[in-house]
């Protein structure tokens, strides 16, 4: 029942878009959707999403294998470096590139920058899955005469399927709803077009028709991921024999690999961080109010903490139902939680505003409504991590606890939650990072007078006041860094030299 309630909350924006579409009528739908502009936006959205997912899958999986299975020098350092881009919002990354290199726009610039921002979404779950695999599986493959590449393709990669597909799904859904980075890079997609419609003429029908197409794209992604994931089970009893994981020696590949990782780190970290430093020191509009910065930072910190805890708590029953009680109902409930992430923040915000005014006026422009918007937008980040953690927690342990007289609630508290604690922490960290940097929904849902780092940054960068925007961007990075560092904690034991 709790999972169903969460699914209903997540589907509120979808219901708003669907109801609006029905009220417009089929003739008007055809006029607004079946036009060249929609085809152009669809092509831009599909090619950017497809290209980014493929690049993130390759970079994230390859980097995870290097860290967890190879004898790469300095694995702890490189692990932290590979997770660090999560602390830099995509629109801050775009700000860093565009403010120093105005030519970094269009499809090529957008593909490069969103890939640099999102590949950790694949790297983290794949690396975690590699740490959880029994090394005996690979040792048997080596004993049968298979080399490192054949072992990876035939033994390791099939075991990584849930993590890899989950990470790719997060990348794709996030890209469908990305606004700030793509608007700054002047690459039009459905999300930027919806925002422009609302901002310029408040054209509700046209914007909602574009949002409907975006929802259909989300549905196709969810179905594709579900079919590719299949119904295989990956949980097992125990974690294998406690021994070091066999490391593959890179040989003469060591130098090229280190050079490639260094280039990746330079593009993903050095450029945006260097840009922030440059504008903090030399910006022509560096004057800003320190008090406004402190107030915005405090608002972002408190709102993000509340949203992270709330989202993870609501993700637990959904993940439990999806893993422990497989069936058509659990599939529908779990898939329902992903739709909010595929909608632009402005559509989610407008749906909540409309519903709040009509059904619950007391919630209009309150912190509760803003947090609800964050939960709807970022619930998939928590659900994916909770589901992955539960998939590797043997259900037989719950049965043993029940046989010993523990209630369901006691079993959840004493057995299940400790087993999935790393997944809960990772989900909370990802939600925290996303909330610190959320922009469009905050602009509409925040109580009057509430300013966050993201909204203050956007108000300055939108007017090309790069120097004034830099302190708020730097503060966002500093707030996100501890959460990103938390994501590296579990790997520190397994990445020792």
BANURO-378950 format. One record per atom (N, C-alpha, C): x, z, y. Coordinates in steps of 0.1 Angstrom, whole numbers, plus 5000, padded with zeros to 4 digits. Layout:
<nodes>
XZY/...
</nodes>
This chain:
<nodes>
500850004988/500050005000/500950005013/501950085012/502850085024/503549955027/503949885016/504449745017/503449655023/502249665019/501149575024/500949595039/500949725043/500849755058/501949695066/503249705060/504349645067/504149495068/503749425057/503549285058/502449245068/501449325069/500349295079/500949305093/501749405096/502449415109/503349295112/504049255102/504949135103/504249005106/502948995101/502248875102/501348865114/501348975122/500548965135/500848845144/502148815146/502448705155/501948575148/502148565135/501648445128/500148425129/499448535128/497948535130/497548485144/498348535154/498148495167/498248345169/499448295164/499648145165/498648065158/498248115146/497348035138/495948035144/495548155149/494248165156/494148075168/495248075176/495247995188/495247845184/495847805173/495847665169/494447625165/493747705157/492447675153/491447665165/491647745175/490747745187/490947625195/492147565195/492447445202/491747325197/491647315184/490947195177/491947095173/491547015162/492446925156/492846805165/491946765174/492246655183/493346695193/493246815198/494246855207/495546885200/495546935187/496746955180/497446825178/496746715174/497346585173/498046535186/497346565197/497946515209/499146585213/499246715210/500346795214/501546795204/501246765191/502346775181/502846635178/501946535176/502346405172/502846315184/503946355189/504546285200/506046275199/506746185206/508246165204/509046295207/508546375217/509346495220/509346595208/508346605201/508246695189/509246645179/509346515176/510246455167/511746485171/511946475184/513346495189/513746645186/512746735190/513046875188/513246915173/512446845164/512546875150/513846825145/514346705149/515646655144/516746745149/516646795162/517746885167/517747015159/516547065156/516447195149/516947185135/516547075128/516947065114/518447035112/518946945121/520446915119/521347035123/520847115133/521647225137/521547335126/520347365121/520247465111/520947425098/520747295093/521347255081/522847255082/523447205093/524847205095/525447345095/524747435103/525247575104/525247645091/524147635083/523947695070/525147655061/525347525060/526447475051/527747525055/528047525068/529347575073/529547725070/528447805073/528447945071/528647985056/527947905048/528047925033/529447905029/530147795033/531447765029/532447865035/532347895048/533247995054/533048135048/531848175048/531548315043/531948335029/531648245020/531948255006/533448245003/534048145010/535548135008/536248255013/535848305025/536548425030/536348545022/535148565016/534848675008/535648674995/535848554989/536648544977/538148574980/538648524992/540048554996/540248704997/539248775003/539448925006/539349004993/538348964984/538049044973/538749004960/539248884959/539748834946/541148784947/541748764959/543048704960/544048804964/545348774963/546448864967/546848834982/545848814990/546048785004/546648905011/547748885019/548348995026/547449045037/547449175038/546649235049/545149225048/544549245036/543149225033/542249315042/542649445044/541849535052/541749475066/542849435072/542849385085/541949255086/542049165077/541249045078/539749075075/539449175067/538049205065/537449255078/538149335086/537549385098/537449265108/538449175108/538349065117/537148975114/536848955101/535848865097/534448925100/534349055101/533049125104/532849135119/533949135127/533949165141/533049075149/532948945145/532048855153/530548905154/530148985145/528849045146/528649125159/529749185164/529649265176/529449175189/529649045188/529548955199/528248875198/527248905206/526048825205/526348675207/525448595201/525648445201/525548395216/524748455224/524648405238/525848455246/526448565242/527648605249/528848515244/528848475232/529748385227/529648245234/528448205236/528248075244/528648095258/528348205264/528848235278/530348235279/531048285269/532548285269/533048145268/532448055260/532947915259/532547835271/531347845275/530847755286/531447795299/531747925301/532247965314/533747925316/534447905304/535847855305/535947705302/535047655294/535047515290/533647455291/533247415303/531847365305/531447245296/532447175291/532147065282/531647105268/531747235265/531347285252/529847295251/529147185252/527747185251/527247075241/525947055240/525446955231/525547005216/525346905207/525246945193/526546995188/527646925191/528946975186/529247115190/529147145203/529447275208/528447375202/527147345201/526247435196/526547465181/526847365173/527147385159/528447475158/529447455166/530647535165/530347675168/529647695179/529447835184/528547915176/527447855171/526547935163/527147965149/527947875144/528647895131/529648015133/530348015144/531348125146/530548255148/529348255153/528548375155/527848425142/527548335133/526648375122/527248375108/528548325107/529048325093/529248465087/529448575095/529448705088/528148745081/527048685084/525748705077/525948665062/526748565059/526948525046/528148605040/529148615048/530348685043/530148825038/529348905045/529149045042/528449065028/527248995026/526549015013/527348965001/528048845003/528848784993/530048874989/530748934999/531849024997/531349144989/530149204993/529649324987/529349294972/528749174969/528449134956/529749124947/530749064953/532049044946/532549184942/532449284951/532949414948/532149484937/530849444935/530049504925/530149434912/530849324911/530849254898/531849324888/531549324876/532449374866/533649274864/534949314867/536049224866/536249174851/535649244841/535749194828/535249054826/534249014833/533648884832/534748774836/535448804846/536548704850/537748714841/538048834836/539148844826/538848764814/537648774809/537248694797/537448544800/537048504812/537248364815/538648324815/539548404821/540948374821/541548374807/541048464799/541548474785/541248354777/540148284781/539748164774/540448034780/541348064789/542147954794/541647884807/540647944813/540047884825/540947934837/541147844846/541947874858/541047944869/541647974880/540848044891/539647964896/539847834898/538747754903/537547754893/537947724881/536847714871/536147844868/536947954869/536348084867/535348114879/535748074891/534948094903/533648014901/533647884898/532447804897/531547834885/532147874874/531347894862/530948034860/531648134865/531348274862/530948354875/531748344885/531548424897/530448374906/530448244909/529448184918/527948214913/527648194901/526248214896/525848364899/526748454898/526448594900/526248624915/526848544923/526648564938/525448494944/524648424936/523548354941/522548434949/522148554945/521148624954/521748664968/523048704968/523648734981/523948614989/524348504983/524648384991/523348324996/522348314988/521048264993/520448355004/520548485002/519948575012/520748565025/522048555025/522748535037/522448405044/522348295036/522048165042/520648165048/519748235041/518348245047/518348325060/519148425061/519248495074/519748405085/520848335082/521348235092/520348135096/519648075087/518647975090/517548035098/516948145094/515848205102/516348245116/517548305117/518048345130/518148215139/518648105133/518847985141/517447935146/516447945138/515147895142/514647965154/515048085156/514548165167/515548185178/516748125177/517748145187/517348085200/517548155211/517148105224/518348105234/518948225236/519948235247/521148145245/521648145233/522848065231/522647915233/521447865228/521147725228/520747685242/520047775249/519647745263/520947725272/521947815270/523147805277/523947685274/523847645261/524647525256/523847395259/522647405265/521847285268/521647195256/521247265245/520847195233/519447225230/518547135232/517047165231/516647175216/515947285213/515247305200/513847355203/513147375192/511747425194/511747555202/512647645200/512647775207/512847755222/513847675226/514147655240/512947585246/512347485239/511147415245/509947505247/509747595237/508647695239/508847785251/510047825253/510447915264/510147835277/510647715278/510447625290/509047605293/508147585282/506747565285/506147685291/506447805286/505947925292/506447955306/507747935308/508347965320/507947875332/507847745329/507547645339/506047635343/505247625332/503847605335/502847695328/503447785320/502647875311/501647795303/502147685297/501347595289/501147655275/500147745274/499947815261/499747715249/498747625250/498547535239/499747455234/500447395243/501647315239/502747405233/502947525239/503947615233/503547665219/502247695218/501847745205/501847635194/501647515198/501747405188/503147385183/504147405193/505547395189/505847515180/505347635183/505547755174/504947735160/503847665160/503247635146/504147545138/504747445144/505747365136/506947455132/507347545141/508447635137/508047725125/506847765125/506347855114/506347765101/506047645101/506047555089/507447535085/508447525094/509847515090/510247645083/509847755088/510147885082/509547895067/508347845066/507747845053/508447765043/508947645047/509747565038/511047635034/511647695043/512947775040/512647885030/511547955032/511248065023/511048015009/510247905008/509947844995/511247794988/512047724996/513247674990/514247784985/514347894993/515248004989/514648074976/513348084976/512648144964/512948064951/512747934952/512947844941/514447844936/515347844946/516747844942/517247974936/516648084941/517048214936/516548234921/515448174918/514948184904/514448324901/514348354888/513848484883/514848564875/516148524876/517248594869/517348734874/517748824865/518048964869/519548994869/519949074878/521449094880/521849234878/520849324876/521249474875/521849494861/522749594860/523349634848/523649784848/523849834836/524149984835/525650004838/525950084847/527350114850/527950004859/529250024862/529949934871/531149874864/531149884851/532349834844/533449934843/534549894836/535649994835/536350004848/536650134852/537350164864/538850114864/539150004869/540449944869/540549854881/541749824885/541949734897/541449594893/540849524903/540349394901/541549294901/541649204891/542849114890/542849024902/543949024909/544148944921/544748804918/544248704923/544848564921/545948544932/547048514927/548148484937/548048354943/548148344956/547948224963/549148124964/550348184961/551548104961/551848034974/552047904973/552347834986/551147814995/549947844990/548747834998/548647955008/549548055006/549448175015/549548145029/550548065033/550748035047/549547955053/549047845046/547947775052/546647855053/546447945043/545248035044/545348125055/546548195057/546648285069/546548205082/547048085083/546848005095/545347975097/544647935086/543247915088/542448035092/542748155087/542048275091/542348305105/543648285109/544048315123/543248225133/543148095129/542348005137/540948045139/540348085127/538948135128/538748255137/539748345136/539648465144/539848435159/540748335162/540948295176/539648235181/539048145174/537848075179/536648175180/536448265170/535348355170/535448475179/536748525181/536948645188/537748625201/538848555200/539748555212/539148475223/538448375221/537848295232/536748375239/535748435232/534748515240/535348645246/536248715239/536748835245/537748795256/538548695255/539348655265/538648605278/537448545276/536648505287/536048625294/535648725287/535148845293/536248915301/537448925296/538548975303/538848905316/538748775315/539048685326/538048715338/536748705334/535748725344/535648865350/536048965341/536049105346/537049125357/538149045356/539249065365/539248965377/538848845374/539048735385/537648685389/536548725384/535248665388/534948685403/534348575408/534048575422/532948665426/532148705416/530948795418/531048925410/532248985410/532549095402/531849225407/531349225419/530649345424/529449375416/529249495411/528049535404/527849685405/526649735402/526349875404/526649945391/527650035391/527950115379/526750195374/525950245383/524850325378/523850235370/523650115375/522750025368/523349995354/524649985353/525249955340/525050075330/525250195335/525050315327/523650325322/522650305331/521250305328/520850205318/521350085319/521049975310/521650005296/522850065296/523550095284/522750205276/522350305284/521550415277/520250365271/519550275279/518350225274/518550135261/519650055261/519949975249/520250055237/521050165240/521450255229/520350325222/519450385230/518350455225/517350365218/516950255224/516050165218/516550105205/517850075205/518450015193/518450115181/518750235184/518750345174/517450365168/516350375177/515050385172/514550265163/514850145168/514450025161/515150015147/516450055147/517250045134/516650145124/516350265127/515850365118/514450315114/513550275123/512250235120/512150115110/513050025113/513049895105/513449925091/514550005089/514950035076/513950115068/513350205074/512250285067/511150195063/510750105071/509650015067/510149905057/511449875056/511949785047/512049835032/512149965031/512250025017/511049995008/509850025012/508749985003/508649845000/508949755010/508949605007/509949574997/511149614999/512249584989/511949644975/511349764975/511049824962/509949744955/508949704962/507949624955/508449494950/509349424958/509849294954/510749304942/511549414940/512449424929/511949494917/511149594919/510649674908/509349634903/508549554910/507249514906/507049364909/507849284902/507749134904/506449084901/505948994909/504748924906/504248844919/503148784918/502648704929/502448784942/501848904940/501648994951/502849034958/503849084950/505149134956/505849014963/505748894957/506448784964/505748744977/504448754978/503748724990/504048825001/504148954997/504349065006/505849055012/506749025003/508149015007/508348895016/507848785012/507948655020/507248675034/506248745034/505448765047/506348835058/507248915054/508048985064/509048895071/509248775066/510248685072/509748605083/508448585085/507848495094/508148535109/508148665111/508448715125/509748675130/510748665121/512148635125/512248485128/511348405123/511448255126/510748225139/509948315145/509248285157/510148335169/510148255180/510848305192/510448435196/511348515202/510948645207/509848645217/509748535225/508648525235/507348515228/507248445217/505948425210/505548555204/506448625197/506148755192/505648855203/506348845214/506048935225/504648905231/504348775232/503048745238/501848775228/502148765215/501148805205/500848955206/501949035207/501749175208/501049215221/501349145232/500749175245/499249145244/498949025238/497548985237/496749085228/497249115217/496649205207/496549345213/497549385220/497549525227/496449535237/496349435246/495349435257/493949435251/493749355241/492349345235/491949465226/492949505218/492649605208/493149745211/494249755217/494849885220/495549895234/494749895244/495249895258/496250005261/496150115254/497050225256/498450195252/498650095244/500050065239/500749955248/499949905257/500549795265/501649845274/502849775274/504049815281/504449955278/504549985265/505050115261/506250095252/507050195250/508250185241/507750155227/506650215223/506150185209/505850035207/505249965216/505049825214/506349745214/507349785223/508649725223/509349735209/509349865204/509949885191/509249805180/507849795181/507149715171/507649575171/507849515183/508349385185/509749365178/510649465180/511949465174/511749465159/510949555153/510749565139/510249425133/509349365140/508849235135/509949135135/510749125145/511749025147/512949045137/513249175134/514549195127/514249265113/513049265109/512749325095/513449245084/513649115085/514349045074/515749095072/516449135083/517849185081/517849305072/516849395074/516849515066/516349485052/515349395051/514749365037/515749305028/516549205033/517549135025/518549235020/519049325028/520049425023/519449525013/518149575016/517549665007/517249604994/516749474994/516449404982/517749384973/518849344980/520049324973/520549444966/520449564974/520949684968/520049734957/518749724958/517849754947/518049664935/518349544937/518549444926/519749494917/520749564922/521849604914/521749754910/520649814913/520349954909/519549954896/520049994885/519349984872/518050054872/516949994869/515650064869/515550174858/516350154848/516250254837/516650394843/517450404853/517750534859/516450604864/515550524870/514350584875/513550634863/513550554852/512750604840/513350734835/514650744835/515250864830/514850984839/514850964852/514451074861/513051114859/512151014857/510751044854/510651124841/511451084831/511351154818/511851304819/512651334829/513151464831/512151544840/511051484844/510051564851/510051544866/510851454871/510951424886/509751344890/509151374901/508051284906/508651164912/507751064916/508250944922/508950964935/508451054943/509051084956/510451154954/510551244944/511751314941/512751214935/512351124927/513251024921/513750934932/512850894941/513350804953/514350884961/514151014963/515051084972/516351114965/516351154952/517551204945/518251094937/517650984934/518250884925/518350754932/517250704937/517250564942/517950554956/517650644965/518150634979/519750644979/520250744971/521750744970/522350614965/521750554955/522250424950/522250314960/521150314968/521050194977/521550234991/522150344993/522550395006/523450295014/524450225007/525150125014/524350015019/523349965012/522449865016/521649905028/521150035028/520450085039/521250095052/522550135050/523450145062/523750005067/523949905058/524249775063/522949715070/521749735065/520549685072/520349755085/520649885086/520449955099/521449905109/522749885105/523749835114/523349695119/522849605110/522549465115/521349475124/520349555122/519249575131/519649625145/520549725144/521049785156/521749685165/522649605159/523349495166/522449395172/521449355164/520449255169/519649315181/519249435180/518449495190/519149515204/520449555203/521249565215/521349435222/521249325215/521449195222/520149115223/519049175219/517749095220/517349075235/516848955238/516548925252/515148895255/514548785249/513248735253/512148835251/512048895239/510948985237/511049105246/512249155249/512449265258/512049235272/512149115276/511749075290/510249095292/509449065281/508049075282/507449215278/508049275268/507449395263/508049525269/509149525275/509749645280/508849715291/508749845290/507949915301/508549885314/507649885324/508049855338/509249945342/510249875348/511449955352/512549965342/512249935329/513249945319/514149825319/515449845320/516449735320/517449765308/517649655301/518649675290/519949585294/520949605286/522149525289/521949375287/521049335278/520849195276/520049135287/519049205292/518249145303/519049145316/519949245319/520749245330/521849135330/522349115318/523349015316/522748875318/521548855313/520848725315/520548695329/520048795336/519648775350/520848725359/522048775355/523248735363/523848595358/523948585344/524448465339/523548345341/522248365342/521348255344/521548195358/522048275368/522348225381/523848195383/524548185371/525948145371/526848245378/526448375379/527248475384/528048545372/529048465368/529748505356/530448635357/531048665369/531748785371/530848905370/529648895376/528649005376/528049025362/527948925354/527448935341/528448995331/529748975334/530749015324/530649165320/530449265330/530449405326/529349435316/528149365317/527049395308/527349325294/528049215294/528349155282/529449245275/530349295282/531449375276/530749505271/529749565278/529149685273/528349655260/527749535259/527049505247/527949495235/529149435237/530149425227/530649565222/530849655232/531349785229/530249865221/528949855225/527949925218/527749865203/527949735202/527749675189/528949705179/530149725185/531349735177/531349845167/530849975170/530750075159/529850035148/528749975151/527849925140/528549825131/529249725138/529949625130/531049695122/531749795127/532749865120/532149935108/530949985109/530250055098/530149965086/529949835089/529749735078/531049715070/532149755076/533449735069/533849855061/533149965062/533550095056/533550085041/532550035035/532450035020/533549945014/534049845022/535049755016/536449815017/536649915025/537949975028/538650025015/537850065005/538450114993/538950004984/538249884985/538549784975/539449674981/539849684994/540649585000/542049635003/542449744996/543749794998/544849704993/546049695000/547049594996/547549624982/
</nodes>
